[in-house]
Amino acid sequence: MNSSTSDLRHPAGAASPAPNGTPADTYDLIVLGAGAGGMTAALVGALEGLRVALIERTDRIGGTTAISSGTVWIPGNPQQRALGVQDDATQALAYLDALVGQRADRSLREAFIAQGPRMVDYLDARSDVRFKVYPHHPDYRQDLPGAAVGGRPLEPLAFDGRRLGAHFEQVRWPLKELMLPGGLMVTRGEAARLLRGPASWDAIRLGAALLARLLIDRLRHPRGTRLVLGNALAARLYQGLLDHGVDIHSGTRTSQLIMTDGTVRGVVATHQGSKFTLYARRGVVLAGGGFPADPQWRERYLPSPTPRHTPAAEACTGETIRLGLEAGAVLGQATGDNALWFPCSIATRRDGSTAVYPHIVLDRAKPGLIAVNAAGRRFVNEAASYHEFSRGMYAAHRESPSIPALLVCDRRFLWKYGLGMIWPRALTLRGHIRSGYLLTGRTLADLARQAGIDPEGLVHTVNTFNRYAASGQDPDFHKGESLYDRNNGDEAHPPNPCLGPIVTPPFYGVRVYPNPLGTSLGLRTDVSARALDGGGRPIPGLYACGADMHPVFGGEYPGAGAQLGPAMTFGYLAARHAAGAADPAPSK
């Protein structure tokens, strides 16, 4: 695999740009967007015997998937059977009914529950897309009937990027702040093992093995080639596209859908200033990732104060949704806040770019941290899911300024658990303090003044919280009471793995803001992922999946991987429908 960059963008057999919009080639299926949903649609289409083209606006493959955890939420998945779980589909539907209610078409979640396991089986049998089950990763809303204690989220297996040859350079990098020095990726479980430190032989062995691999990789590559998390999922799908002859047009922008007699027949696109046309016999799949990266769409559809940043891929600007609307598709009913939220801290990197760091599970649930608003008061269970935590910020902000919120901890917490972009056992904090990312004070009042929040309020809040930590009970917000909370806490910290005192100076704080990783307002579709017009009729030849499709869960977030699970499932269904495989693929 020694293709040049231009070969990667227009591989052998793919269409070359033609002048004056002249048709350059004809495919069975054209997919717009190289995230998990789009690549699944393209791969399944190719496996079904279709000639497939995939168009990606950027020069990198993977979209937001590549910078995510790569977790895929699939109730009733094949690996649950090995855990002894029976009839999870029934329980999962009850859970989603309780969580989603009337906020989304029930037939879509029924299709997701029925077809998600078949999608996993299909890819396992016919491609190199592989997962392993998280047996102890609870659903986010443990207060609802049907919530599972684990088994529904699937983690992609690690992937050797060297298998991609020259194509490895096309895989989008993960967030730099989530990689170890030198470009090394580790899973959440591996990070926990490494943090046991030099007293653990397991940590020493793992660290030595990872370091040795990285040193070899850096002789030829700018980062490690051992890919995990979302990078592994993106690379596995990308490898499938290359293996099965999908023509990939990266660095290419689609400006128009071609329609004849109400049917979508192809696309007009531009690459390096040259416009060309591709025709599609069976259809076009919109999978551009929603609109989290577009300031105008955010201003129009997201709550106030409008988020200024997103950790999502930069091309997720709603362009493919716009194409669908121009073809006669319609948006679904607003889901309230229209986004899937992450609390993020913001920093400026040395190269001047903006780092948007999602505070997912590594700090908020640990004992010895609170989140406060401008009054210095807590306003939410800090261990709640990132989606619910962010919603809590917006809800509290209506009464008292809570955006940004301040995550507060002491020196012991920072050393043991880290905070945001600051890794545990960091030997120096000067750069973070000098940049203003990390606020610090010898006393809580000093920290409050640095942060511009009420000093008396913060002191009172911490004193109250310390009493709660001693008792192991949080009567205000119930932190650490649910299985989900405790799973992300510190199991070695009694009596409550999520409650610990804040007592050892100096004290530290990091500001966090609600930011959309994905959006939850998209094009209405049916259970085959066909885009619908204003009368509820399918538009022939037009499909949507991922964040371009109106959400199956009505803007709710049931568990880890609840974005990628439906994206891949409905990408699979779109391709199967386009290929004429109307009946569901048999489950193994």
Stockholm file with secondary structure:
# STOCKHOLM 1.0

chainA/1-588         MNSSTSDLRHPAGAASPAPNGTPADTYDLIVLGAGAGGMTAALVGALEGLRVALIERTDRIGGTTAISSGTVWIPGNPQQRALGVQDDATQALAYLDALVGQRADRSLREAFIAQGPRMVDYLDARSDVRFKVYPHHPDYRQDLPGAAVGGRPLEPLAFDGRRLGAHFEQVRWPLKELMLPGGLMVTRGEAARLLRGPASWDAIRLGAALLARLLIDRLRHPRGTRLVLGNALAARLYQGLLDHGVDIHSGTRTSQLIMTDGTVRGVVATHQGSKFTLYARRGVVLAGGGFPADPQWRERYLPSPTPRHTPAAEACTGETIRLGLEAGAVLGQATGDNALWFPCSIATRRDGSTAVYPHIVLDRAKPGLIAVNAAGRRFVNEAASYHEFSRGMYAAHRESPSIPALLVCDRRFLWKYGLGMIWPRALTLRGHIRSGYLLTGRTLADLARQAGIDPEGLVHTVNTFNRYAASGQDPDFHKGESLYDRNNGDEAHPPNPCLGPIVTPPFYGVRVYPNPLGTSLGLRTDVSARALDGGGRPIPGLYACGADMHPVFGGEYPGAGAQLGPAMTFGYLAARHAAGAADPAPSK
#=GR chainA/1-588 SS CCCCHHHHHSCTTSCCCCGGGCEEEEEEEEEECCSHHHHHHHHHHHHTTCCEEEECSSSSBSGGGGGSCCCEECTTCGGGGGGTCCCHHHHHHHHHHHHHTTSSCHHHHHHHHHHHHHHHHHHHHHSSCCEEECTTCCCSCTTSTTCCSSSSEEEECCEEGGGGGGGGGGBCCCCGGGSBTTTBCCCHHHHHHHTTGGGCHHHHHHHHHHHHHHHHHTTTSSSCSEECHHHHHHHHHHHHHHHTTCEEECSEEEEEEEEETTEEEEEEEEETTEEEEEEEEEEEEECSCCSTTCHHHHHHHSCSSCCCCCSSCTTCSSHHHHHHHHTTBCBCCCCSSCEEEEEEEEEECTTSCEEEEECCSSSTTSTTCEEECTTSCBCSCTTSCHHHHHHHHHHHHTTSCCSSEEEEEEHHHHHHHCBTTBCTTCSCCHHHHHHTSSEEESSHHHHHHHHTSCHHHHHHHHHHHHHHHHHTCCTTTCTTCSHHHHHHSCTTSSSCTTCCCCCSSSEEEEEEEEEEEEECCCBCBCTTCEEEBTTSCEEEEEEECGGGBCCTTTTCCCSTTTTHHHHHHHHHHHHHHHTTCCSCCCCC
#=GC SS_cons         CCCCHHHHHSCTTSCCCCGGGCEEEEEEEEEECCSHHHHHHHHHHHHTTCCEEEECSSSSBSGGGGGSCCCEECTTCGGGGGGTCCCHHHHHHHHHHHHHTTSSCHHHHHHHHHHHHHHHHHHHHHSSCCEEECTTCCCSCTTSTTCCSSSSEEEECCEEGGGGGGGGGGBCCCCGGGSBTTTBCCCHHHHHHHTTGGGCHHHHHHHHHHHHHHHHHTTTSSSCSEECHHHHHHHHHHHHHHHTTCEEECSEEEEEEEEETTEEEEEEEEETTEEEEEEEEEEEEECSCCSTTCHHHHHHHSCSSCCCCCSSCTTCSSHHHHHHHHTTBCBCCCCSSCEEEEEEEEEECTTSCEEEEECCSSSTTSTTCEEECTTSCBCSCTTSCHHHHHHHHHHHHTTSCCSSEEEEEEHHHHHHHCBTTBCTTCSCCHHHHHHTSSEEESSHHHHHHHHTSCHHHHHHHHHHHHHHHHHTCCTTTCTTCSHHHHHHSCTTSSSCTTCCCCCSSSEEEEEEEEEEEEECCCBCBCTTCEEEBTTSCEEEEEEECGGGBCCTTTTCCCSTTTTHHHHHHHHHHHHHHHTTCCSCCCCC
//
